[in-house]
Amino acid sequence: MPVIAMKVESAEKHPNADALRFYSMEAPGYERVPIVANLENVYEVGDTVAIALADSLLKDGTKIKPAKIRGIQSFGMALGKVDESVGTDLSEGYCQKQVQKSVKLQSWPSIELLHNVRRSLEQLGETPKVTYRAKIKLDGTNGGVQIFSDRRVAVQSRTQIITPQSDNAGFAGWVSQNIDYFANLAIAEHITLFGEWCGQGIQKRTAISQIDRRIFVIFAIQFGGTEGKIANLEIRPEQIRQFLPEHPDIFVLPFYGEAIALDFGDTDQLQESAATLNQIIEDVEKSDPWVKENFGIAGLGEGLVMYPEADGLVERLAYSELLFKVKGEKHRVVKIKQPVQIDPETANSIEEFVNLFLTPARLEQAATETCNGDFDIKKIGDFLKWIAIDIQKESSAELESSNLTWRQVSKAISKEAKQWYQQKAIS
């Protein structure tokens, strides 16, 4: 992404931090860019400032990423006043030169459990009332299709751009076979189709793995997210269907069940809603209703993803912080007492913490992600790294509740995971 000379359209004190200021930056051809900056340089309305847009790579190695800073979203970095005309591309002076221009991954956000969403909101002093709609969580592999305005198509897994030569469960190869379908979706704005690539041979235990073919089930469309433009999501099933032509192996995931309201400021109401969701997920795990309806197959379901209700496009960064997932017992990667809890579990020892997070579901997921379940001993380092990153990312609330630190538990987690992998490798 470039560094652009932009004009300060508004400037004000950050509402939640005395040492920060909040700016709105503008330039011809670019959407308004919100910027949070410290007081090292103070800008006034009308100033021209060098703005490193999200995804810029500066000469000192700094990668600019969207962030939420003390409750305010920021989509770039202010690098100082400049004399150039507003709209001038300043990348040559500020950014590293890329040896090879590559497609940037448009990753689907990591989705937390309810108690982590609640904790994050409490840290920001926010207690919203949110109405949620559920979508069935299918047990496959996350996939995405990027479509550029010039009809180019890129394919991705959860973590990287993939090709038919370097594929993920055949997804890129299938997109290549259907390239005209996707290229014909091109519009003036960059779009990304997010979905689950699932079906025969991709996973093993759930009902969706028993169907007679592989399908791409879309749950969201992203508009924008490249070239400094804000990413907006369409999550409403009917609107997604209207955007997509019919295809025998492409489905749009509908909402499941009725809307459910959660009041993050009312503990009793939140607990009642959690109890309702726990009953729903018990039924879903017994038999995936979407697979039963569409393919006539009764079998194990993985869970639900809860989406805040929306009446139009939603800004991705803020919206994704309210998403949460609910998994059935056989798919939980944390040994929580109930699928939906409003408080984190507490471990009374390091051993209890390891047992809490190093579940069979997480270990199997790590093996699938890092070695396709082949248990190549040469890939044990990748496996252990994946486990460490995944647990550290998800366990902040439980560590705090248990009066433990990551440094205290990491060695025990690595030891236990290593033993599990080695046993699988020799069996």
N, C-alpha and C positions, 0 to 999 in steps of 0.2 A: 504494500500500500504506500501511497505517496505522503510526502510532507508538503502541505499547501499553505500559502499565505492567505489568512482569513481575517475578516474584520470582526471585532468584538461588537456584537449586537446588544448584549446585556451583561451586566456585571453586578454581583451582589454577594453579601456575606453568606457563607454556608450556614444553613439553619441549625446544624448539629455540631459544628466545630468552629471555634474562634480562630484557629490557625489555618483555615481553608477558605477559598472563595469559589463561587460557582459562576461559570461563564457560558454564554451562548455564542457560538462562532458561526459565521456565514461566509459563503463564497459562491459565485455563479457556478451552476452545474453540480453543486453538492447540497445535500440536505443539511439542515441545521445540526450542528455538532455540539452536544453538551460536554463541558470540560470542567472537572474539579482540579484545582491547583493550589499549591501552598503559597505562602506570602513572600517567597524569595523574589519573585517578580510580580508586581501588581499591575494589572491592565485596566484601562478605562474604556468606556464605550467609544468606538471610532478608531481605536488603535488597530494596527495591522500586526498580526502575530503569526509566527511559524507554528503550524499545528501538525503534529505527527498523528495521522489517522490510525485507527485500530488496524493491527497486523503489519504496521511498519517495522522494519528492522534497522535500527540506528547503527551508526558506525562503531559505537562502543559496545555493540552486541545486545543492547536493550531491545526486547520485543514488546511492542505496544499492544496491550490487550484491553478489551472492554472490562470495566470494573464497577462495582457499587461501593462507593466510598462514604462511609458514615451515613448510609441510607440514600445517597444521591448517585445516579448513574453517570458515568464518565466514559466517553468513547474515543479518547485520544490523550495527547500530552502537549501542553504549551511549551515551546522551546525558546521563547523570547520575541521581542519586537523586531520587525524587519522593515526595510524601506521599499521592498518590491511591491508591485501592484497586487491588489486582492485577486486571488485566483491563480497566481503564479505557482507552478510546480517547483518546489525547492528540494526535491528528493536527492538530486545529485550531490548537493552540499551536505546533507544530513544522513543519508541512508547508505547502507552497504549495497554494492552492486551485486545483483544476483547472477550467478554463473548460468543458471538454467531457470527459466520461468516455469513454475509448476502450479498445478491447481491446488488451492487451499482447501483443506478438509473443513466441511461445514458440520461439525459434530453435534449430534443430538445431546442435550444437556443431561448430566447425571441426575437421577431422580432419587430423592431421599425418602426415608420413612417419616411418618407423621410426627413423631416426637422430635425429630431433627428440624423439621419445618417450624414447629412450635418454638423450639429453642432459638432458632435464628431470628424469628419475629420478636421474641421477648428481648433479645440482645439489642434490637433496634428500637425497642419501646413501642412496637406496633401490635395491635390486637384486632385485626380485621374480622369482619363477618364475610365468609366466602361460601358461595353455593357451588358445589362440585357435581360433575357428571363423570361416570365411570366408563372406561373402555377395557375390554378383556385384554390381559397381558398374554400374548402368545409366546410359546417357547420355541424360538428359532434363533436367528442371528440378525442383529441390527444392520440394516442396509439403507443406503441413500443414493439418490440419482440427482446430480446437479445438471441443470440445463441452462446454457448460456444464451444470450440474446441472438448470437450469430449461429445458433442451432448446434453448437458443440455440446457433447454429452460426456460427463465424467461420473464414474461409479465409485462408491466408497463403502467400507465396512465401518464399524464404530470408531476405529482408531486410525485408518489410513485410506488413501486412494488406492483402488485395486484395478486390475486389468484381467482379461482372460488368461494371460500368461502368469499372473501373480494374483490368484483369485481367492475368494472366501466362499466355500461351499457352492461354487459354480454361479454365484450371483452376477459377477461381471460378464461371464460368458452368456448368460441368459439375456442381460441387458443388450449386449452386442447383437444378439440374434433378433432383438426387437428394437433396434436403434431408430428406425423411422418413427415408430410410435412415440418415443420420447423426444426426438428432435422436433417433431411437429407440435410439441407443447410449448415451444419457445415463444416468449413474449419480450417486450422491451426491457423487462426487469429480470434479473437473475433469479431462478427458482431452484429449490431443493425439495425433492419428495422424500420424506422420512417414513420408513416402514419396517416391517419384519419379514425377512426372507425365511420361509418356513415350509415344512412339509416333509415328504419322504426322505429319510436318511440324514436330516440335518440335526435333529435331536432324537431322543429315544423314548422318553417315558410318557409324554403327554399325548392327548388325543390328536393334536394337529400333526404329529409325526406319523400318524397312521393313514393319512390320506394318500391317494395314489399318484400324486405329483407334487411339484414344488410351486409355491405361489408367493407373490409379493403383496403384502397387506399393508396399505398406507394408513397412517394415523395422523399425519400432519403435513402441511406444505409450508415451506419458508419462502418468503418473498424478500429479496435484498440480502444483506449480510456481506456483500463484497464492495470493493472500491469506496469504502468509507460510508456506505449506506446502512442505515439501521435495519436489523433483521426483524421482520414481522411474521407471525405464525397464523395460519388458518387451521383451526382444530375442529370446526363444525363439520360433521360428516356430510350433510347435504350439499354444502358449498364445495367440499372437496370432490364429491361425485360430479357436480356440474362442470368442474374444471377438467375432468378426466374422461376421455372417450372410453367406450366399452372395450374390455380385453378379457379373454377367458381366464387368464392367470393373474389378473390384478383386481384386488378387492379393496374396498374402503371400510375401515373398521368403524362400526356404529357405536353410539352410546349404548350402555347396558343399564337397564333398570331406571329407577326414578332419581331425580336430583336429590342431593342431601346437603343440608346446610351445616357448616361448622363455624362456631363462634369462638375465635381464639382468645377472647377476653372473658369467657365464661367456662370455668373448669368443669362444672357439673354437666353443662350442655355438651361440651367437647367429649366428655366421658361417655355420655349417652350415645352420641353419634359414632364413637369408636365401637361401642357394643353392637350397634346396628351393622356396621361394616364387617365386624367379625362374623356375624351370622351370614352375611352375604357371601363372604369369601369362602366359608365352609361349604356352601352350596356349589360355588363355582369350581372349587377344587374337586368335588365329587364327580362333576361332569361339566366339561367346558360347553356352555350353552351356545356359543357362536359356532363352534365346530359341529355340534349336534344339528343345529338348524341348517347349516350350509352344506354339510357333507354326510349327515346321517350317522356319524360316528360318535358313540358315547365313550368318554374316557377322561382321564385326569386333566384338570385345568391348572395353569400356573398361578394366576392371580389377576389383579386389577391395577390399572393406573388411573389416578384420580385427577381430573382436569378441572380447573376453575371455569365455571360457565362464562361464555363470552358471546356478545352480540355482534362481533365484527373481528377484524384482524387485531391481534394483540402483540405488543412489543415483547420480543423474545426474552430479553435479559430479566426484566421484572417478572414476567409471567412464569418463567421456569422455576423461580424460587418458591412458588406455591404448589407446584406439582408434587404429588407423593405417590408411592407405590404400596401395594398390599399383596403379599405373597402367601400362598398356602403353605402348610407345614412342611411338605416335601421339597419345597423350593426355597425355603428361607435360608439366607446366608448368615443370619444371626439367630441364636437360640432364645428368642424372646418368648414370653409366656403366651402372648396373644399376637395374632397378625398385626393388629392395630393397637398401639399404645400411645398414650399422651406423655409418658415419662420414660426415660431410658432405663435399661436394666442396670443393676449394681452388682459387680463382682467382688467377692470378699477376699480374693487372692489372685495372684498372677495366673495360677492354674485355671481358676474359674473363668478368668478373662479369655484365656486361650480357647477353652471349651466353648465359650459364648460365641466367638467369632470364627474359629477355624472349623466350620461345619462341612459335612460332606458335599452340600450343594456348592459352597464357595470353592472347595478344593477341585471339584469336577469342572466348575466354570473356568477356573484358572488353567487347568490342563487343556481344556478345549481352546481357550484363547491363545495359549503360548505354544502348544505342540500338537494341536488337533487331536488330543487324546492318545497320541502314539507313545508317550512316556519315554522319549529319547533322552538318555541320561545326559547328553551334551546340552540339552535345553533346560536342565534343572535350575541354572542361574536365572534364566528368563522367568521361569515359573515362580521362584522365590521372590524375585523383584516384583512381579505382578501381585502376589499375595500381600507383600508388605505395603505397596502403594494403595491397594484396594482397602485393606483394613485400616490403615492410618487415616485415609480419607473419610471413612465412615464412622470412626469410633470416638470422635472428640467428646461427645456427650457422655458415653459410657465410661471413658477414662476419667472424666471430671467427676462423675457420680461415684466412681470406685476409688477416688483419691490415688489414681495411678498416673504414670506418664508413659508416653510411647517408648522412651528409652528403657524403662523398666520391663516392658512386655515384649519388645521386638525380638530379642534373642530367643525367647521361649517359643514364640510363634514360628520363627524361622526353623528352629530345631524340629518341632512337631511336623511342620509342612514338609521338610526335607525327608523325614522318615517315611511319611505317607507316600511321597513321590518315589522313593527308592524301592519301597515294597511293591508298588504298581509296576515299576520298570522291570523287576525280576520275576514277576508272577506271570 
